[in-house]
Amino acid sequence: MKNFQHIEKRKAKKDIPFDAPSVNTSARDSGLINHNQNVAGSHNAADRIRNYCLHILAFILTCHVVFGEIKNGYEKNILSSKESLKNLHAKLLEDGNITPSQRRKLQSTIATLVNHVSYYELTESLLTQFKIIAPALYAEIDTITDRLGRPVNVYIRFVPIDGTDVKAAGITYMDQSVSDQDTYKSEFGEFTVSVKVWIVPKALLVLAHELGHVKYQVPNLASYLVYHKNHYYNTSTPNSIGHDIEDPSGKSATESGKSFIKVYADFLKLSNERVQNPSVILARLKKDWSKNT
């Protein structure tokens, strides 16, 4: 684990006769006053309706963003990547005037796109499996908010063993907004968490462990960063960061891992489908997307 009205009081216009009438007011004047009162009443009703509509709109918008989400870290440009991949395959097959140099360039671009699409689909597959096996933990992270109740999106990426800076099977990147000590921040922006998990046989168990870190850190970011800096400053063993014996984030991660082992065992009692090795899934995806079809 590694370390985001001005309300103007209107003055009554002197040229509008809103003063209370005297006892001896004529019928004409009384009629004018009643007319003005009716106009004022209609304006007040319109204002109330408008304010009511604004409140309803604000409520709807607030409800729309109440929760964050678990997101696929490879989702950016995925639709255009898939479309480009199909178009490039077609070009290789149909264009007989491609030079060897152009063909190599196209093949290199195709390889890059195949990687992006394959890792995206692997992540989708594993997240779906995780949700089926451990729905409670998935739902808890899928609706997580910070200390102030603001939604936080959690981006998950399954990566090669050499795909992380710290040599650990799971990494939760932790940072804080400069302007708000309760705002979690990652490379995906403010109010986001970035999690990377190695593509290993027990990848879902590693993910459960990392989501345990997320579960504690997001609502306790400000206080946890103080603990983190005091306990891990200039540590000579970066792989141990987040797992000090008294570390509350580490404890949460350990508990989540144990919980996943239990629910997975319960899952296997009801289903014969074991989680397939992610490396096998990835190899199949790359093969499928590499076909010139």
C-alpha positions as CSV (number, residue, x, y, z in Angstrom):
1,M,0.0,0.0,0.0
2,K,1.3,3.4,-0.9
3,N,0.8,6.8,-0.3
4,F,-7.6,15.3,-1.7
5,Q,-25.3,33.5,-2.2
6,H,-25.3,36.3,-2.1
7,I,-28.9,37.3,-1.1
8,E,-29.8,40.9,-1.8
9,K,-32.5,42.4,0.4
10,R,-34.8,44.3,-1.9
11,K,-36.0,47.7,-0.7
12,A,-39.7,48.4,-1.2
13,K,-40.2,50.8,-4.1
14,K,-41.8,54.0,-3.0
15,D,-43.9,54.4,-6.1
16,I,-45.9,51.2,-5.4
17,P,-48.8,51.8,-2.9
18,F,-48.3,48.9,-0.6
19,D,-49.1,50.9,2.6
20,A,-52.1,49.8,4.6
21,P,-55.2,51.9,3.7
22,S,-56.8,54.2,6.2
23,V,-60.4,53.7,7.4
24,N,-61.7,56.4,5.1
25,T,-60.1,55.1,1.9
26,S,-62.4,55.5,-1.1
27,A,-63.7,52.5,-3.0
28,R,-61.4,53.3,-6.0
29,D,-58.3,53.3,-3.8
30,S,-59.4,50.2,-2.0
31,G,-59.8,48.5,-5.4
32,L,-56.3,49.5,-6.4
33,I,-54.9,48.2,-3.1
34,N,-56.7,44.9,-3.5
35,H,-55.4,44.6,-7.1
36,N,-51.9,45.2,-5.9
37,Q,-52.3,42.7,-3.1
38,N,-53.5,40.1,-5.6
39,V,-50.5,40.8,-7.9
40,A,-48.1,40.5,-5.0
41,G,-49.8,37.3,-4.0
42,S,-49.4,35.8,-7.4
43,H,-45.7,36.9,-7.5
44,N,-45.2,35.2,-4.1
45,A,-46.9,32.0,-5.3
46,A,-44.7,32.0,-8.4
47,D,-41.6,32.5,-6.3
48,R,-42.7,29.7,-4.0
49,I,-43.2,27.3,-6.9
50,R,-39.9,28.3,-8.4
51,N,-38.1,27.8,-5.1
52,Y,-39.8,24.4,-4.7
53,C,-38.8,23.3,-8.1
54,L,-35.2,24.3,-7.4
55,H,-35.2,22.3,-4.2
56,I,-36.5,19.3,-6.0
57,L,-33.9,19.7,-8.7
58,A,-31.1,20.0,-6.1
59,F,-32.5,16.9,-4.4
60,I,-32.5,14.9,-7.6
61,L,-28.9,15.9,-8.4
62,T,-27.8,15.1,-4.9
63,C,-29.3,11.7,-5.1
64,H,-27.6,11.1,-8.4
65,V,-24.2,11.5,-6.9
66,V,-24.8,10.0,-3.4
67,F,-22.5,7.1,-3.9
68,G,-19.1,6.4,-5.6
69,E,-18.4,3.3,-7.6
70,I,-16.0,0.5,-8.2
71,K,-14.6,1.3,-11.6
72,N,-12.5,-0.5,-14.2
73,G,-9.2,1.3,-14.3
74,Y,-8.9,0.5,-18.0
75,E,-12.2,2.0,-19.0
76,K,-10.8,5.2,-20.5
77,N,-11.2,5.2,-24.3
78,I,-12.1,1.5,-24.3
79,L,-14.8,1.8,-26.9
80,S,-12.6,3.7,-29.3
81,S,-9.8,1.2,-28.6
82,K,-12.0,-1.7,-29.6
83,E,-13.2,0.1,-32.7
84,S,-9.7,1.0,-33.7
85,L,-8.6,-2.6,-33.2
86,K,-11.2,-3.9,-35.6
87,N,-10.4,-1.3,-38.2
88,L,-6.7,-2.0,-38.1
89,H,-7.3,-5.7,-38.5
90,A,-9.5,-5.0,-41.5
91,K,-6.8,-2.8,-43.0
92,L,-4.2,-5.5,-42.7
93,L,-6.4,-8.0,-44.4
94,E,-7.8,-5.8,-47.2
95,D,-5.1,-3.3,-48.1
96,G,-2.7,-5.0,-50.5
97,N,-0.6,-1.9,-50.9
98,I,0.8,-1.8,-47.3
99,T,4.6,-1.6,-47.3
100,P,6.5,-3.8,-44.8
101,S,7.3,-0.7,-42.7
102,Q,3.7,0.3,-42.6
103,R,2.7,-3.3,-41.7
104,R,5.1,-3.4,-38.8
105,K,3.8,-0.1,-37.5
106,L,0.2,-1.3,-37.7
107,Q,1.1,-4.6,-36.0
108,S,2.8,-2.6,-33.2
109,T,-0.3,-0.4,-32.7
110,I,-2.5,-3.5,-32.8
111,A,-0.4,-5.2,-30.1
112,T,-0.8,-2.1,-27.9
113,L,-4.6,-2.0,-28.4
114,V,-4.9,-5.8,-27.8
115,N,-3.2,-5.3,-24.4
116,H,-5.5,-2.4,-23.4
117,V,-8.7,-4.3,-24.4
118,S,-7.5,-7.6,-22.9
119,Y,-6.6,-6.1,-19.5
120,Y,-9.9,-4.2,-19.5
121,E,-11.9,-7.4,-20.1
122,L,-9.9,-9.4,-17.6
123,T,-10.6,-6.7,-15.0
124,E,-14.3,-6.8,-15.9
125,S,-14.4,-10.5,-15.6
126,L,-12.6,-10.6,-12.2
127,L,-14.7,-7.8,-10.7
128,T,-17.8,-9.7,-11.8
129,Q,-16.5,-12.8,-10.1
130,F,-15.6,-10.9,-7.0
131,K,-19.1,-9.4,-6.8
132,I,-20.7,-12.8,-7.0
133,I,-18.5,-14.4,-4.4
134,A,-18.3,-11.4,-1.9
135,P,-21.4,-9.2,-2.6
136,A,-21.3,-7.5,0.8
137,L,-17.8,-6.3,0.6
138,Y,-18.2,-5.3,-3.1
139,A,-21.4,-3.3,-2.2
140,E,-19.6,-1.6,0.7
141,I,-16.8,-0.3,-1.5
142,D,-19.1,0.4,-4.4
143,T,-21.0,2.9,-2.2
144,I,-18.1,4.3,-0.1
145,T,-17.9,7.9,1.0
146,D,-15.4,10.0,2.8
147,R,-15.7,11.4,6.3
148,L,-17.9,14.2,5.0
149,G,-20.2,11.9,3.1
150,R,-18.8,12.6,-0.4
151,P,-18.7,9.8,-2.9
152,V,-15.3,8.3,-3.8
153,N,-14.7,6.2,-6.9
154,V,-12.4,3.2,-6.6
155,Y,-10.5,2.3,-9.7
156,I,-9.2,-1.3,-10.0
157,R,-6.6,-2.6,-12.4
158,F,-5.2,-6.1,-12.6
159,V,-1.6,-5.8,-13.8
160,P,1.5,-7.9,-14.7
161,I,3.8,-8.8,-11.8
162,D,6.2,-6.1,-13.0
163,G,3.4,-3.5,-13.2
164,T,3.8,-1.9,-9.8
165,D,6.5,0.3,-8.3
166,V,6.5,-1.6,-5.0
167,K,7.0,-5.3,-5.4
168,A,3.8,-6.4,-3.7
169,A,0.9,-8.4,-5.0
170,G,-1.5,-5.6,-4.2
171,I,-1.0,-1.8,-4.0
172,T,-3.4,0.9,-2.8
173,Y,-2.1,4.3,-3.8
174,M,-2.8,6.8,-1.1
175,D,-2.7,10.6,-1.5
176,Q,-4.5,13.6,-0.2
177,S,-5.9,16.8,-1.9
178,V,-3.8,19.9,-1.2
179,S,-6.9,21.9,-0.4
180,D,-8.9,19.4,1.7
181,Q,-7.4,16.9,4.1
182,D,-10.4,14.6,3.9
183,T,-10.3,14.4,0.1
184,Y,-8.7,11.2,-1.3
185,K,-6.8,11.6,-4.5
186,S,-5.1,9.4,-7.0
187,E,-3.9,9.6,-10.6
188,F,-7.6,9.5,-11.6
189,G,-8.2,12.8,-9.8
190,E,-9.8,13.9,-6.5
191,F,-12.3,11.7,-4.8
192,T,-10.7,8.6,-6.4
193,V,-8.7,5.7,-5.1
194,S,-6.3,3.6,-7.3
195,V,-5.8,-0.1,-6.6
196,K,-3.4,-2.4,-8.6
197,V,-3.4,-6.2,-8.2
198,W,-1.0,-8.6,-9.7
199,I,-2.3,-11.2,-12.1
200,V,-1.7,-14.2,-9.9
201,P,-3.8,-17.2,-9.0
202,K,-5.1,-15.6,-5.8
203,A,-5.8,-12.2,-7.3
204,L,-9.3,-12.0,-5.9
205,L,-8.0,-12.6,-2.4
206,V,-5.4,-9.9,-2.9
207,L,-8.1,-7.6,-4.1
208,A,-10.2,-8.3,-1.0
209,H,-7.1,-7.4,1.1
210,E,-6.6,-4.1,-0.7
211,L,-10.3,-3.2,-0.5
212,G,-10.0,-3.6,3.3
213,H,-7.3,-0.9,3.2
214,V,-9.7,1.3,1.1
215,K,-12.6,0.6,3.5
216,Y,-10.7,2.1,6.4
217,Q,-8.7,4.8,4.6
218,V,-11.4,6.6,2.7
219,P,-13.5,7.7,5.7
220,N,-10.4,8.2,7.9
221,L,-7.9,9.8,5.5
222,A,-6.9,12.8,7.5
223,S,-6.3,11.0,10.8
224,Y,-4.7,8.0,9.1
225,L,-2.2,10.0,7.2
226,V,-1.0,11.4,10.5
227,Y,-0.5,7.9,11.7
228,H,1.1,6.8,8.4
229,K,3.7,9.6,8.5
230,N,4.6,9.0,12.1
231,H,5.0,5.2,11.7
232,Y,6.5,4.8,8.2
233,Y,8.7,7.9,7.8
234,N,11.9,6.8,6.1
235,T,11.1,3.2,6.5
236,S,13.7,0.8,5.0
237,T,11.1,-1.9,4.2
238,P,8.5,-0.3,1.9
239,N,6.7,-3.7,1.5
240,S,5.7,-3.5,5.2
241,I,4.0,-0.1,4.8
242,G,0.4,-0.3,6.0
243,H,0.9,-3.4,8.1
244,D,2.4,-2.3,11.3
245,I,1.0,-4.4,14.2
246,E,-1.2,-1.4,15.3
247,D,-2.0,-0.1,11.9
248,P,-5.9,0.2,11.7
249,S,-5.8,0.1,7.9
250,G,-3.7,-3.1,8.0
251,K,-6.1,-4.6,10.4
252,S,-9.0,-3.8,8.2
253,A,-7.2,-5.3,5.2
254,T,-6.4,-8.5,7.1
255,E,-10.0,-8.8,8.3
256,S,-11.3,-8.4,4.7
257,G,-8.9,-11.1,3.4
258,K,-10.1,-13.5,6.1
259,S,-13.7,-12.7,5.3
260,F,-13.2,-13.4,1.6
261,I,-11.6,-16.8,2.4
262,K,-14.7,-17.7,4.4
263,V,-17.3,-16.5,1.8
264,Y,-15.3,-18.2,-1.0
265,A,-15.4,-21.5,0.9
266,D,-19.2,-21.0,1.3
267,F,-19.5,-20.2,-2.4
268,L,-17.7,-23.4,-3.3
269,K,-20.2,-25.4,-1.3
270,L,-23.0,-24.1,-3.5
271,S,-21.1,-24.1,-6.8
272,N,-18.6,-26.3,-8.6
273,E,-17.2,-23.3,-10.5
274,R,-13.8,-22.3,-9.1
275,V,-12.2,-19.0,-10.0
276,Q,-10.1,-19.6,-13.1
277,N,-6.4,-18.6,-13.1
278,P,-6.4,-14.9,-14.3
279,S,-3.3,-15.6,-16.4
280,V,-5.2,-18.2,-18.3
281,I,-8.1,-15.8,-18.9
282,L,-5.7,-13.1,-20.1
283,A,-4.0,-15.4,-22.5
284,R,-7.3,-16.4,-24.0
285,L,-8.4,-12.8,-24.3
286,K,-5.2,-11.7,-26.0
287,K,-5.5,-14.6,-28.5
288,D,-9.1,-13.8,-29.3
289,W,-8.4,-10.0,-29.8
290,S,-5.2,-10.7,-31.8
291,K,-7.1,-12.7,-34.5
292,N,-7.3,-11.0,-37.9
293,T,-11.1,-11.1,-37.9
